[in-house]
Amino acid sequence: MLFKLNPTTGLPLYLQLMQQIRHGVESGVLQHGDQLPGIRTLAEDLVVSPNTVAKAYSELEHEGLLEMRHGAGAFVSAKRNLAFQMSRVHQARGQARKLIGNFRDAGLDDDEIRRIFEVELLNPAEVLKRR
């Protein structure tokens, strides 16, 4: 799986990497037992500090999505209920696809739709009201 980080998004690089690994697992590109690149190797490929990769791997290990094996590297782990998570993501993607279709039918272009989602995701006041 090819990872790509964008330093201009404002989202910390380790979080971007975590999201991409999660997406790889949820989409089935990464399977239980798959080995991820080593910390130094991935850091060199992404042109980031090894600490960035180590932090992402550590957080995902804490979530139960990765298993770190001393001397062997990071491996995708099935400790999480991945089937349930994958089902939820698949269902949500279908809902998002319909919503995006509705936005396009209303005359919005992809950049406008993307900004709508970004604003809603980044609006902490609204998120707190929903909880």
N, C-alpha and C positions, 0 to 999 in steps of 0.2 A: 504494500500500500504506500502510495506517495503522499507525504505530508507537505503542506505549504502554509507558511505563516506570513501574516501581513502586519508589519509593525505600525501601519498608519491607521488601523481600525480603532485604536484606543483600548482594545481588549488585550490584557496581558498575554504575552506569547505562550506561557505555560498553560493558560486557560484555553487558548486556541488549539494547542496540541491535544489537551484533554478532550475537547469537543470532537476533534477529528478522530481520535482513537475510539471514543464512545460511538460515534457514527459508524465507524468501520465494524464494530462489534454488532451494533443494532441492525445494520444493513446486511450482515452476514459475510462481508468481505474478510473480516477477521474472525476466526473460529477459535473455540476452546483449544488450548494447547499451542496455538501459533506463537512463535517467538517474534518479539519486536526487535528492531535494531538496538544495538548497544547504546548506552548513553553518549559516549564520546563520538561514536560513528554518526548517530542521528544529529548530535549537536553540530558536527562538522558539515553534514549535508544541509542542515537548515541555517547554517551560519549564525548560531546562537551560542550562548554560554552552556557548558555542560550542566550547570546548576538549573537552567531552565528546564531541560529535559528531565533531570533528576527530580525536580519538584513535581512535574506533571506525572511521572511514573509513581512517585511516592503517594501522591493524592489518589491516583487510580488504584493503587494497592490498598490504601486505606478504605476505599469504597468497595473493595473486593472484586474489582474488574481485572486487575493484574496480579500476578504472583511474581515476586522478585526472588530469584534463586541465586544465592551467592556464587559467583564465578561462572554462572551460566547465562544470566540476563533476565529479561522481563518476558513473561508469558501471559497470554490471555487466559483468564481463569473463569470458570463457570460457577463461582461461589454465589454470584448474584443470580436472581431468577431471570435469566436472559430471555427465555421464551416469552414470559409475561411482558418484559420490557419491550422486546421486539414487536410483540403484538400491539402494545400501546403506541409505539412509534409508527407502525404501519397504519394504524387507524387514524392517528393524528395527521399523518401525511395525506391521507385521503381527504380529510376535512379541510386541510390547508389548500389542497389542489382545487377543491370546489370553491373555496373562498377567493382564491386568486383568480379563478375563472370569472367569478361574479365581479371582482374589481376590474378585470380586463373588459368585461361586457359593459361596465359603467364608464369606460373610456380612460381608465388610468393606465399609465405605462409601467413597465417593470421597475424603473427607478423610483417612481412614486409609491408603488406597492411596497418595495423594500424599505423605504423611509418610514412608511406607516408602521410596519412591523418593528423596525428598530426603535422608533419613538415609544411604542407601547411596551416593548421589552425593557427599555431603559428608564421608564418613568416610575421611580420608586414609590411615589405617593399613591399611585393607582394600584400598584402591586400590594401595598400594605392594606388598602381598603378591601381588596378581594379576599384576604386571609381571614 
